[in-house]
Amino acid sequence: MLTNTHPRDVFRYCPRCGSKAFKTNDEGRSFNCEGCHFNYYLNNSAAVACLIFNEEGKLLLARRAIEPAKGMLDLPGGFVEPMETAEAAVVREIQEELGVRVTEARYLVSFANEYIFSGFSVFTVDLAFVCKVDDLAAIVPADDVSEVEFFFPKDIVKEDLCSESMASIICEYIIKYQS
């Protein structure tokens, strides 16, 4: 059973001096050490999510091979690494997870998300891209993907998805392109 995973409930000591005088403001968006005056601001981490379609118009969903949400459906993608652009992250993540090369990536929308990992909330902004890849037949699930499946977007069951953000991204695609 998880206790509260918000950083205000997890951070106990200043990362600079180790003081217990590491306090958060009322909203839990920043921390200040009363000992060494170190300030830490809680910001979103950037992540990318990729919508890849086959020739029938079915959307590729990845089955998660690891926690969190192991076994649930997800859009392929992942965290943007430090000093990496979102576009470069799209290319890297698809290569790592599916073993194919992105030939086109068009920005769609972003949604906020709370990604709980190791009992800690990582707040993200999930940047969605509609992508084309060089060879759908060459996809080999790897990294944190156990398998891939294709679905017509309107047939996807929201409860089978790993996060509200992924459901919102798919819904936004349907509204923009299939309504």
N, C-alpha and C positions, 0 to 999 in steps of 0.2 A: 504494500500500500504506500503510495507516494504522499509525502507531506507537501506543503506548498513549495513549488519549484521556482517561484519568482526570485530574482536575485536579492531583493530586500530581505528575503527569508533565508537565503543561502549564504550570502557573504557575511562573515563574522569578523574578519580581521583585515586590516589595511594591507594591500599587496606590496606596498613600499616598505613600511617599517614594522609591520606585524602587530600594530596596536589594536586593542579591542575598541578603541574610540573611533571606529569607522562607522559613521552614521549616514542614514539616508534621509532625503527630504520626504515630506508627507506622501508624495505621489510615487516614490520609489524610482525616480528617473535619474537621480544623481546621488553620489556618495561623497562625503568629505571626511577626512581624517583630522580629528581634533589634535592629534599628536604632531604629525609632520605636515599637515595642511595639503596633503595630496587630494586632488579632485578626480573623480571618475564619473563619466557620463554614460548612462545606459543608452546605446543607440542600436538601431536595427542593423542586422547583418544582411548583406545582399545574397540572394539566391536566384537561380534561373530554373524555369520549368519550360519544357519543350513540347509543343504539339506537332506531332508527325503523323501524316495521313497516308494511307495506301491508296491505290488507284480506285478502290470502291468508295472512298470517302470515309473509311473507318479510321478511328484514332488509335494510335499505339499507346497502350498503357503498360507500365512496368510493374511486375509483382515484386514487392520489397523482400529482399533476402535477409535483411537484418533489422534489429530494433533501431529506432522506434517504429511501431506499426508493421512489424514483420508479417508478411503474407498478404498485406493489403495492396490495393492498386494505387499507383502513383504516376504522375507524369515524369518522364526521365529528366534529369537535371541534378542540380546540387548547388553548393555554396560557391560564391565568387571568391577566389583566393585574394589575399592582399596584393594590391597593385595590379590586379587583373581587371580588364573590362568585362562587362556582362556578355558582350558578343564573343569574346575569347573564351569565357567560361562555358557558353553554349557549345562551342566547338570541342573543347576539352572534355566536358562532361559526356557528351554523346559518344565521343571516341572511347572514353573509359568504360561507359556503361553498356554500349551497344556494339562497339567495334566498327562503326561506320563513320564516314566523313560528312559533315554538314556542308551542303552546297549553297544553301540560302537560309537566312534567318530574318524574319520580319517581326518587329516588336508588336505585341498585342495589348497588354494591360498589366497592371501590377496590383497585388493585394497583400495586406499585412497578414502575418502568420505567427503563431507561437509554436516553436519546434522544441519539444522537451527531449533532451538527450542527457543521459547519466544523471537524472534527477534534477536537471537545471533547465530553466526556460531560456531559450535563445529566441529572441524576437527577430523576425526576418521581414524583409520586403521581397516577395516572390515576383520576379519579373518574367512574364510569359512571352515566349517567342513562337511564332508559327514557322516551322522548319521543313526544309527538304533535305534528304540525304542522298548520297550517291548510289546506294544499292540496298533496298529493303530486304532482299533475299539473303544478303550477307550478314544480317544482324546476328550477333552472338551475345546473349546476356552475360554480363560480367560485373565486377565490382560489387555494388549492393543491389543488383537486379538478379532475381532467380529465373524469371521467364518474362516474355512479353506476350500480350494479347491485343487483338484489335476489336474495337467496338464502334458502332455508330454512336456519335456523341449523345443523341437523345435517348439511347438505350442504357446509358451508364447509370448505375444505381449509386446515388450519393453516399450511402452508408458503406459502400465497398471501397471508397476512396480514403486515403490515409489522412487527409486534412480538409478542413473547410475551405482553405485557400485553393486547393486543387479543384474542388467542386465549383468554386466561384469563377475560376479561370475558364473551365469548360463551359459553364453557363454563359459567361461573357462571349465566348466564341460563338455559341449557338445564337445568341441575341444579335450579334454583329453580322454573322455570315449565313445563318440557316433559318432566319425568321422570315 
